[in-house]
Amino acid sequence: MLCENLATVECLPRRVLVVDDDDSIRMLLKEYFEIVGLEVCTAGSGSDGLKALEQDEFGLVLCDVSMPGLDGFEVFERVINLNPKQKFMFISGYAFAGSRRKLLQKSLGLLHKPFHLSDLNLLLGSLYPDL
């Protein structure tokens, strides 16, 4: 890793977990992250995402909000209880209010569907300045 001289930048694992029940979103994000030089793991459900987090360490988790079974908010609460420093971003085509909005504020935010690769570039630039 190139973190030795970057005292103000947190060194994150160069591994991303994408949790989304939509195959096309998972494939798009997997391709994009691999192109920019990150390792990618994908999960088609919240429970599969949690299993992946138990087995490996990730610099970033991108998680869809609306999924059958465990939704993205439930995944986030479990992840943050286990690792409060985990970088986590929601993906959704919906807007949220109330307690759900408060959970969004505890994360890196919400990537709105449909999103553009420039949105991902901004996110990655803030987390991985050497990409």
Buried (B, 14 or more C-beta within 10 A) or exposed (E): EEEEEEEEBEEBBBBBBBBBBBEEBBEBBBEBBEEBEBBBBBBBBBBBBBEBBEEEEBBBBBBBBBBEEBBBBBBBEBBBEEBEEBBBBBBBEEEBEEEBEEBBEEBBEBBBBEBEEEEBEEBBEEBBEEE
